[in-house]
Amino acid sequence: MVYEVTLKGEKFYACGECGLIYEAPTHASLCEEWCKAHRTCNTSIAKHSIGRLKPYTRGLRMQGRV
C-alpha cells in the first residue's frame, strides 16, 4: 500500500515496502510493485526518491532531503 505523507504542508507518497518517499504517486506505486516482486530496490526508480521513512520507537520518522 502506498502511503500519503504530509511534510511541511506538502503531500508526498511513500512505498509501503521499503519506505522511500516520492513526490509523484506513480513513482511510489512503481517502487512498491518492484519491491514486492524482487525484494530489492530498483535504482532507476529509487533515484526519484526524496527521502525514506524509518521506523523508530514512536512510529515513523522521515529522513531525507525535504
C-alpha positions as CSV (number, residue, x, y, z in Angstrom):
1,M,0.0,0.0,0.0
2,V,1.4,3.4,-1.0
3,Y,1.2,5.9,1.9
4,E,0.3,9.5,1.6
5,V,2.7,11.6,3.8
6,T,2.3,15.3,4.6
7,L,5.6,17.1,5.4
8,K,5.8,20.9,5.9
9,G,2.3,21.2,4.4
10,E,3.1,19.3,1.2
11,K,1.9,15.8,0.1
12,F,4.3,13.1,-0.7
13,Y,3.9,9.4,-1.3
14,A,5.8,6.5,0.3
15,C,6.4,3.0,-0.8
16,G,4.8,0.6,1.7
17,E,7.5,-2.0,1.3
18,C,10.8,0.0,1.6
19,G,9.7,3.4,2.9
20,L,11.2,5.5,0.1
21,I,9.3,8.8,-0.4
22,Y,8.4,10.3,-3.7
23,E,6.8,13.5,-5.0
24,A,4.7,11.6,-7.5
25,P,2.3,8.7,-6.5
26,T,3.2,6.9,-9.8
27,H,6.9,6.5,-8.7
28,A,5.8,5.2,-5.3
29,S,3.5,2.6,-6.9
30,L,6.2,1.5,-9.3
31,C,8.7,1.2,-6.4
32,E,6.2,-0.8,-4.4
33,E,5.5,-3.2,-7.3
34,W,9.2,-3.7,-7.8
35,C,9.9,-4.2,-4.1
36,K,7.1,-6.8,-3.8
37,A,8.3,-8.8,-6.9
38,H,12.1,-8.7,-6.3
39,R,12.6,-7.9,-2.6
40,T,15.1,-5.2,-3.6
41,C,15.0,-1.6,-4.6
42,N,15.4,-0.6,-8.3
43,T,18.0,2.2,-8.6
44,S,16.2,3.6,-11.7
45,I,13.1,4.1,-9.6
46,A,14.8,5.0,-6.3
47,K,16.8,7.9,-7.9
48,H,13.5,9.8,-7.9
49,S,13.0,9.4,-4.2
50,I,13.4,12.4,-1.9
51,G,13.9,10.5,1.4
52,R,12.9,7.5,3.4
53,L,10.5,6.7,6.3
54,K,12.4,5.0,9.0
55,P,10.7,3.1,11.8
56,Y,11.5,4.1,15.4
57,T,10.0,3.6,18.8
58,R,7.2,6.2,18.4
59,G,6.1,5.5,14.9
60,L,7.8,6.6,11.7
61,R,10.3,9.4,11.2
62,M,11.3,11.0,7.8
63,Q,14.9,11.0,6.7
64,G,16.0,12.8,3.6
65,R,16.1,16.0,1.5
66,V,12.7,17.5,2.2
